[in-house]
Amino acid sequence: MNWNFKNVLAIIGISALTTITSMWSYGKLSKSNSSFETDGKLPANYASFFNGNAPGTTVDFTPAANAASPAVVHIKTKTNAKQVQSNQKKQRNPFSDLFGDEDMFGDFFGGPRMQPEQRASGSGVLITADGYIVTNNHVVNGADEINVTLTNKKTYKAKVIGVDASSDIAVLKIDGTGLPYLVYGNSDEIKLGQWVLAIGYPLNLEVTITAGIISAKNRSIDINSRQSDKPVESFLQTDAAVNQGNSGGALVNTSGELVGINSAIASPTGSYAGYAYAIPVNMVKKVVTDIVKYGVVQRAYLGISYPKEGMSDEALKKLLEELNTKFKEGDGILITDVLEGGAAKAAGIKKGDVLLKMNGVNVKTSPELQEQVTRYKPGDKVNLVIKRDSKEMTIEVTFKAKLGSADLAKSSSAAEKLGGKLETLDKATADKNDLEGGVIIKELGTGILGKSRVEKGFVITHVNEEPVKTVEEFYEALKKSSSPNIKIGGVYPGYFGNYAFILNLNE
């Protein structure tokens, strides 16, 4: 018993000695680690960590979710069955495994075939109390009927006000008053690691809210090139769970403000895999305003070329030798060419210059540059900071339109006489009909188009025998005409043959 008591005392003594030694060693180690600090202070990158962001601070998503979810709507679309030609690229029928493909003999013998009725769904965001909705272009593209359902189960018929395939944005309108809507936030203020909520209707479920953080900014994933030959991408990346059906839904901050429109996911399976992409709301605002005000996006044209991201070191070295300039990635945007008719050429920018800033905003990557340019319209002036021969200088640039007009949509009196609603044909429909581009008549209106034999859905590919691929080119061709008689040629998607119509602008 006595021996056991001594044993216990010895063990206690050893434990105490060990504890004292460990504490002394930790103190010495802490002091030695201070040699990595400046004057005993934390590194500069930790300055904001304890400034209102102390560890243990909790975030309550409930207020933001309650405020934002009523303004996020469920969009359901229907595309009618139609006859298409067999030489067109066939879309997969999602029900083919259950019901079989229709009109297989038409395909076999090279004749027309029937494309079955198609239904799809997505999400959208109310942005005004009288029913304007922003969503993705790919959610409503080609739809013959669009229905919108709110969280209160009330359903409305929606019409398309306008689309922009380049940025994958569409604007819809429903008839209503006093509707809930989301307040715009400021995507420029979004920080990496910031909490956000993704709200939408994934997989045909009821309104669903998921939380995540901003994991990257200014991402380009080359997805908009599927529907546009002039894609614009500068996505916010988040790990909030997003699935099919979330497209067009809201990305909101913890204050319930709209900071992005969910547009895409990166996934090897087609389902959520940790990376989702949203269009920054500052880009959305500009596109939506232009569509509502002008019918088309007034896109500024700078007129420069620059290397694609991910260029190899060898290719970059060779390029720099050709340009006789110095540059390293991260400095800014290396200008490899200055295009005729562009704003940069007119302002005196040269090949080999490095673009550093636009109106005080740093631009180091092509997505950052794209996002900044999309905020301006033809005629706007900006100050560019460039580096030339190792010296920085500021140059004022006046943006132009692609075809040299400051406002093609407004300046054409001929277009006003025609009336109707015209849009640049989306890339998917153009490819399906073996077209390089064109202008689709979405609405006939009460002008000359409405009184002609042209029908809604006609795709204009030529004006006075001159090919046109976009709305801008169409307006420009009208302005060039010296005669009041305008000949438009084109096709009806899904039907054989080319058609031509003479429109008299003096009627």
C-alpha positions in Angstrom: 0.0 0.0 0.0 2.8 2.4 1.0 4.7 1.4 -2.2 1.6 2.2 -4.3 1.2 5.6 -2.7 4.8 6.5 -3.5 4.2 5.3 -7.1 1.2 7.6 -7.4 3.2 10.6 -6.1 6.0 9.8 -8.6 3.6 9.7 -11.5 2.0 13.0 -10.4 5.4 14.6 -10.1 6.4 13.5 -13.6 3.2 14.7 -15.1 3.5 18.2 -13.5 7.1 18.4 -14.7 6.1 17.4 -18.2 3.3 20.1 -18.3 5.7 22.8 -17.1 8.2 21.8 -19.7 5.6 21.8 -22.5 4.4 25.3 -21.5 7.9 26.6 -21.4 8.7 25.1 -24.8 5.5 26.5 -26.4 6.4 30.0 -25.1 9.8 29.7 -26.7 8.3 28.5 -29.9 5.8 31.3 -30.0 8.6 33.8 -29.5 10.6 32.2 -32.3 7.6 32.3 -34.6 7.3 36.1 -34.1 10.4 36.5 -36.3 8.0 35.9 -39.2 5.9 39.0 -38.2 6.6 42.7 -38.6 7.1 44.4 -35.2 5.2 41.7 -33.5 2.1 42.4 -35.6 0.1 40.0 -37.8 0.8 40.0 -41.5 -1.0 42.7 -43.5 -3.3 40.2 -45.2 -4.9 39.5 -41.8 -5.8 43.2 -41.2 -9.5 42.7 -42.2 -9.8 39.3 -40.6 -10.3 40.7 -37.1 -12.0 43.9 -38.4 -15.6 42.9 -38.0 -14.9 39.3 -39.1 -13.8 37.7 -35.8 -13.7 33.9 -35.7 -16.9 32.5 -34.5 -19.1 35.2 -36.1 -22.3 33.4 -37.3 -24.3 34.3 -40.4 -28.1 34.0 -40.4 -29.4 33.4 -43.9 -33.0 33.5 -42.9 -33.7 37.3 -43.6 -32.1 37.1 -47.0 -33.9 33.9 -48.0 -37.3 35.3 -46.9 -36.8 38.6 -48.7 -35.4 37.1 -51.9 -37.3 33.9 -52.6 -40.8 35.4 -53.4 -39.2 37.3 -56.3 -37.6 34.2 -57.9 -40.0 32.6 -60.4 -40.4 29.2 -62.0 -40.3 29.4 -65.8 -41.9 26.6 -67.9 -41.5 26.6 -71.7 -43.1 24.7 -74.6 -41.8 24.4 -78.1 -44.3 23.2 -80.6 -43.8 20.2 -82.8 -42.5 21.2 -86.2 -41.3 19.9 -89.5 -37.5 20.2 -90.1 -35.3 19.1 -92.9 -33.1 16.0 -92.6 -30.0 17.9 -93.6 -30.4 19.9 -90.4 -28.6 18.9 -87.2 -31.1 16.7 -85.3 -31.8 17.5 -81.7 -32.1 14.5 -79.4 -35.6 13.8 -78.4 -35.5 13.4 -74.6 -38.4 10.9 -74.7 -37.0 8.8 -77.5 -36.1 5.9 -75.3 -39.7 5.7 -74.1 -41.8 6.6 -77.2 -39.4 6.2 -80.1 -38.5 8.8 -82.7 -41.2 10.2 -84.9 -41.2 10.0 -88.7 -38.2 7.8 -89.1 -38.9 7.2 -92.8 -38.5 10.9 -93.4 -35.0 10.7 -92.0 -34.2 7.5 -93.8 -35.2 8.8 -97.3 -33.8 12.3 -96.8 -37.1 14.1 -96.6 -38.7 16.3 -93.9 -39.3 14.9 -90.4 -41.3 15.9 -87.4 -39.5 17.3 -84.4 -41.8 16.5 -81.4 -43.1 19.0 -78.9 -40.5 19.9 -76.3 -41.0 21.1 -72.7 -38.4 22.5 -70.4 -38.1 24.6 -67.2 -35.8 27.1 -65.5 -35.8 30.0 -63.2 -36.1 33.8 -63.4 -35.9 36.9 -61.2 -38.5 39.6 -61.0 -36.7 43.0 -61.1 -39.7 45.4 -61.2 -43.1 45.5 -59.4 -44.9 45.6 -62.8 -43.5 42.3 -64.0 -40.2 42.6 -65.8 -38.1 39.4 -65.4 -34.5 38.6 -66.1 -33.5 35.0 -67.0 -31.0 33.2 -69.2 -31.4 33.3 -73.0 -30.9 29.5 -73.1 -33.9 29.1 -70.8 -36.4 30.6 -73.3 -34.6 30.3 -76.6 -36.9 29.0 -79.3 -39.9 28.6 -77.0 -43.4 29.1 -78.5 -45.0 29.4 -75.1 -43.7 30.7 -71.7 -45.4 30.4 -68.4 -44.2 31.9 -65.2 -45.2 30.7 -61.7 -44.6 32.7 -58.5 -44.0 31.2 -55.1 -47.7 31.9 -54.3 -48.6 29.4 -57.1 -50.1 32.2 -59.3 -49.2 31.6 -63.0 -48.8 34.2 -65.8 -48.2 34.1 -69.5 -44.9 35.7 -70.3 -43.7 37.4 -73.5 -40.0 37.9 -74.5 -39.0 41.6 -74.5 -35.5 40.8 -75.8 -32.5 38.6 -75.6 -28.7 38.8 -75.8 -27.1 35.5 -76.7 -23.6 36.8 -76.2 -24.1 37.3 -72.4 -26.9 34.7 -72.2 -29.5 37.1 -70.8 -33.2 37.4 -71.7 -35.8 39.8 -70.5 -39.4 38.7 -70.1 -42.6 40.6 -69.1 -45.7 39.4 -67.3 -48.8 41.6 -66.7 -49.1 42.4 -63.0 -48.8 45.1 -60.4 -47.4 45.2 -56.9 -45.3 42.1 -57.5 -42.3 41.2 -55.3 -39.0 42.0 -56.9 -35.3 41.9 -56.0 -33.1 44.9 -55.4 -29.9 45.2 -57.4 -26.7 44.8 -55.4 -23.2 45.7 -56.6 -21.2 42.8 -58.0 -18.0 44.9 -57.9 -18.1 44.7 -54.1 -18.2 40.9 -54.0 -15.3 39.4 -52.2 -13.7 36.0 -52.4 -15.1 33.8 -49.5 -18.2 35.9 -49.2 -21.4 34.0 -48.4 -24.1 33.9 -51.1 -27.4 32.1 -51.7 -28.5 30.5 -54.9 -32.3 30.5 -55.3 -34.2 28.8 -58.1 -36.2 25.8 -59.2 -33.8 22.9 -59.8 -34.9 19.6 -61.2 -38.5 20.8 -61.3 -38.6 21.1 -57.5 -40.4 24.0 -55.6 -38.3 27.0 -54.9 -35.0 25.9 -53.4 -32.3 27.8 -51.5 -28.7 26.7 -51.2 -25.7 28.5 -49.6 -22.1 28.7 -50.5 -19.2 31.1 -50.9 -17.8 33.1 -53.8 -14.9 30.8 -54.8 -13.6 32.9 -57.8 -14.4 35.9 -59.9 -14.0 36.9 -63.6 -14.2 33.3 -64.8 -14.5 32.5 -68.5 -15.6 28.9 -69.3 -16.4 29.4 -73.0 -19.9 28.2 -72.7 -21.6 31.2 -74.4 -19.8 30.3 -77.6 -22.4 27.6 -78.0 -25.0 30.2 -78.8 -23.0 33.3 -80.0 -20.0 34.0 -82.1 -19.2 37.0 -79.8 -19.5 35.4 -76.3 -19.1 37.7 -73.3 -18.1 35.9 -70.0 -16.9 37.1 -66.7 -18.7 34.8 -64.3 -18.8 34.8 -60.5 -17.9 31.3 -59.4 -19.6 29.8 -56.3 -19.9 26.4 -54.5 -23.6 26.9 -53.7 -25.4 23.8 -55.0 -26.8 24.6 -58.4 -28.5 22.0 -60.8 -30.4 21.9 -64.0 -33.4 24.2 -63.6 -31.4 26.8 -61.5 -30.5 28.6 -64.8 -31.8 32.1 -64.7 -32.3 32.1 -60.9 -30.9 34.5 -58.3 -27.5 34.7 -56.6 -28.0 37.0 -53.6 -25.8 38.2 -50.8 -26.7 38.0 -47.1 -28.5 41.4 -47.4 -30.9 39.8 -49.9 -29.6 41.9 -52.8 -29.3 40.4 -56.3 -25.6 40.0 -57.2 -25.8 37.6 -60.1 -27.9 35.5 -62.4 -27.1 31.8 -62.2 -26.2 30.5 -65.6 -24.0 27.4 -65.7 -22.4 24.6 -63.8 -19.1 22.8 -64.4 -19.7 19.1 -64.0 -18.5 15.8 -65.5 -22.0 14.3 -64.9 -24.4 17.2 -65.7 -25.3 17.5 -62.0 -23.8 19.6 -59.2 -20.1 19.0 -58.7 -19.1 22.0 -56.7 -18.7 24.7 -59.3 -21.5 27.0 -60.4 -21.3 30.2 -62.5 -23.4 33.4 -62.3 -23.5 36.5 -64.5 -22.4 39.5 -62.4 -25.4 41.8 -61.7 -23.5 44.9 -62.9 -23.3 43.3 -66.3 -26.9 42.2 -66.1 -28.1 45.8 -65.4 -26.5 47.2 -68.5 -27.8 44.5 -70.8 -31.4 44.6 -69.3 -31.5 48.4 -69.6 -30.4 48.3 -73.3 -32.9 45.6 -74.2 -35.8 47.4 -72.6 -34.8 50.8 -73.9 -33.5 50.0 -77.4 -34.5 46.4 -78.1 -30.9 45.4 -78.7 -27.7 45.7 -76.6 -25.7 48.8 -77.4 -22.3 47.1 -77.3 -19.2 49.3 -77.2 -16.3 48.5 -79.5 -12.7 49.0 -78.4 -11.1 47.3 -81.3 -8.0 45.5 -79.9 -6.6 42.0 -80.1 -4.9 40.3 -77.2 -3.5 36.8 -76.5 -5.8 34.0 -75.3 -5.4 33.0 -71.7 -3.1 30.0 -71.1 -0.6 30.8 -73.9 2.6 28.8 -73.5 5.8 30.5 -72.4 7.4 29.7 -75.7 4.5 31.2 -77.7 4.5 34.3 -75.5 8.2 34.8 -75.8 8.0 34.6 -79.6 5.1 37.1 -79.6 7.0 39.6 -77.4 10.0 39.4 -79.8 7.7 40.1 -82.7 6.2 43.1 -80.9 9.5 44.2 -79.5 8.1 44.8 -76.1 8.4 43.6 -72.5 5.5 42.0 -70.7 4.8 39.4 -68.0 1.5 37.8 -67.2 -0.4 39.7 -64.5 0.8 43.1 -65.7 -2.3 43.8 -67.7 -3.7 43.1 -71.2 -1.0 42.9 -73.9 -2.3 44.5 -77.1 -1.2 42.4 -80.1 -3.2 44.3 -82.7 -5.2 47.5 -83.1 -8.1 47.1 -85.5 -9.1 49.6 -88.2 -12.3 51.5 -87.4 -12.1 50.8 -83.7 -12.0 53.3 -80.8 -8.4 52.3 -79.8 -7.0 53.1 -83.3 -8.7 56.5 -83.2 -7.2 57.3 -79.8 -3.6 56.4 -80.8 -3.2 53.1 -79.0 -0.5 50.9 -80.6 0.5 47.3 -80.9 2.7 46.3 -78.0 1.0 48.6 -75.5 -0.1 47.1 -72.3 -3.6 48.0 -71.0 -3.5 48.5 -67.2 -6.7 50.2 -66.2 -10.1 51.3 -67.6 -11.6 54.3 -65.7 -9.5 53.5 -62.7 -10.4 49.7 -62.6 -7.5 47.3 -63.0 -7.8 44.9 -66.0 -5.4 42.0 -65.9 -7.3 39.3 -67.7 -9.5 39.1 -70.7 -12.7 38.4 -68.7 -12.0 41.4 -66.6 -11.6 43.5 -69.7 -14.8 42.1 -71.2 -16.8 42.9 -68.1 -15.6 46.5 -68.1 -16.3 47.1 -71.8 -19.9 45.6 -71.5 -20.8 48.4 -69.1 -20.4 51.1 -71.8 -22.2 51.9 -75.0 -21.0 53.6 -78.2 -20.2 57.2 -77.6 -19.1 56.8 -74.0 -15.7 58.1 -73.1 -13.3 56.3 -70.8 -9.7 56.9 -69.6 -7.3 54.0 -70.3 -4.0 53.7 -68.5 -1.5 52.0 -70.7 2.2 51.2 -70.5 4.4 51.9 -73.5 8.2 51.6 -73.4 8.0 51.0 -69.6 6.2 54.4 -69.2 2.6 54.7 -68.1 0.2 57.2 -69.8 -3.5 57.9 -69.8 -5.4 58.1 -73.0 -9.0 59.1 -73.4 -11.0 56.8 -75.7 -14.5 57.2 -77.2 -16.2 53.9 -77.7 -17.6 53.1 -81.1 -20.1 50.6 -82.4 -18.9 47.7 -84.3 -20.0 49.2 -87.6 -19.0 52.8 -86.8 -22.5 54.2 -85.8 -23.0 55.5 -82.3 -26.5 54.1 -82.0 -27.6 51.9 -84.8 -30.9 50.9 -83.3 -32.1 54.5 -82.8 -30.6 56.2 -85.8 -32.3 54.3 -88.6 -35.6 56.0 -89.5 -36.2 53.1 -91.9 -36.2 50.7 -89.0 -38.8 52.8 -87.3 -41.0 52.7 -90.3 -40.7 48.9 -90.6 -41.8 48.5 -87.0 -42.0 45.0 -85.4 -39.4 43.5 -83.2 -36.2 42.1 -84.6 -33.5 40.0 -82.9 -30.2 38.5 -84.0 -30.7 34.8 -84.7 -29.2 32.7 -81.9 -26.3 30.5 -82.8 -28.1 27.2 -82.0 -31.0 28.0 -84.4 -28.5 29.2 -87.1 -26.5 26.0 -86.9 -29.6 23.9 -87.0 -30.7 25.6 -90.2 -27.2 25.7 -91.8 -27.1 29.5 -91.6 -24.1 31.8 -90.8 -26.5 34.2 -89.1 -29.5 36.3 -89.7 -32.3 38.5 -88.2 -35.4 36.8 -86.9 -38.8 38.7 -86.9 -40.1 38.1 -83.3 -43.1 40.4 -83.7 -44.6 42.1 -86.8 -46.0 45.2 -85.1 -48.2 47.8 -86.7 -45.6 49.2 -89.2 -44.8 48.2 -92.7 -43.8 44.6 -91.6 -47.2 44.1 -90.1 -48.9 45.1 -93.3 -46.7 42.9 -95.5 -46.9 39.3 -96.5 -44.0 38.4 -94.2 -44.9 36.2 -91.3 -43.6 36.1 -87.7 -40.6 33.8 -87.4 -39.1 34.7 -90.8 -35.3 34.9 -90.7 -33.8 37.8 -92.8 -30.5 36.8 -94.3 -30.2 39.4 -97.0 -31.1 43.0 -97.6 -30.9 44.2 -101.2 -28.9 41.0 -101.9 -26.3 42.0 -99.2 -25.9 39.3 -96.5 -26.8 40.4 -92.9 -26.0 38.3 -89.9 -27.0 40.6 -87.0 -29.6 43.3 -86.2 -26.8 45.9 -86.4 -25.8 44.8 -89.9 -29.5 44.8 -90.9 -30.0 48.4 -89.7 -26.8 49.4 -91.4 -27.9 47.9 -94.7 -31.2 49.8 -94.5 -29.3 53.1 -94.1 -27.2 52.3 -97.2 -30.3 51.9 -99.4 -30.8 54.7 -101.9 -34.3 53.4 -102.9 -37.5 53.3 -100.7 -38.0 49.8 -102.0 -36.2 47.3 -99.8 -35.8 43.7 -100.8 -35.4 41.3 -97.9 -34.6 37.6 -98.4 -34.4 34.7 -96.0 -36.0 31.5 -94.8 -38.6 30.1 -92.4 -36.7 27.8 -90.1 -37.8 24.2 -90.5 -39.2 24.7 -94.0 -37.7 24.3 -97.5 -36.7 27.2 -99.8 -35.7 30.8 -99.7 -38.2 33.6 -99.8 -38.0 37.3 -100.9 -40.3 40.3 -100.1 -40.3 43.9 -101.4 -41.1 46.4 -98.7 -41.9 50.0 -99.7 -40.6 52.4 -97.0 -42.8 55.2 -98.4 -46.0 53.3 -97.6 
